[in-house]
Amino acid sequence: MPIYEYVCEECGERYERIVMSREQLITCPNCASAKNTLQLSVFAARSIGKSSAGSSSSGPSGGGCCGGGGCGCH
């Protein structure tokens, strides 16, 4: 069951909904309008690979991509 983010075209309210099926009617919690736009979501996910605590200190410092090989590029 995915969670989608919407913005209401009538009042500008931003909200999230769990969508059970494509036929589900999505309405704004503020004004009850069904005129909405699906927004692109950005989410964070934890890497299952190396942890930052277990990485070696021989590479560049600072973490993140190429900051110790945690991104998998080395």
N, C-alpha and C positions, 0 to 999 in steps of 0.2 A: 504494500500500500504506500505509494509515494506521497510525499508532502509537496504541494506546489505553492508558489508565491504568486499573488495577484495584486494588481492595482485597479481600483474602480475608476472607470472612465467618467462617471458622473460626479463623484465627490473627491477623488484622489486618494482615498483610504488605501493603505497597503495592508494585506492580510495573508494568512496561510490557511490552506485547507488540506486535509487528508482526502484523497480522491479514491473512492472505492470502485468506480466504473466511469467509462467515458460518457455515459448518459446522465450522470449526476449533475444537477443544476447547482451552479456556484453563484451565491449571492453575497453582496457586500454586507458586512455586519453593521455598518454605519447607516447606510441609506436603503438597503435591501435591493439595490439595482443588480440586474443580471449582466450588465454591460461591464466586462472586465477584460484585462489583458494579462496573459500569463507572462511572468517575469523570469529572466534567467537567474538561477540561484548560484551562489558561490558557497562552497562548503569546505571544511578542513577535514582531513583524514590523517590519522596517525599511521606512520610507516610500520610495517610488520618486520622489516629487515633489521639492520643494526640500530641500536639505540645510541643516543648521543653520549650516554655514560660509558658505553663500551667501546667507543671509537678511539683510535690512536691519536696522539697529539702531534704526530710528525707532519701532518698536513696544515694548510692554512687555518687560522683560527677564525671564530665568528659564527660558526654553525651555518645552517641553511645549505643551499646548493653549493657544492665544492668546498664547503667549510669543514671537511673531515670525511668526505666520502659518503655521507648519509644519504645522498640523493641517488647513489648507485651509478654515477658516471665514471667512477674510478675503480 
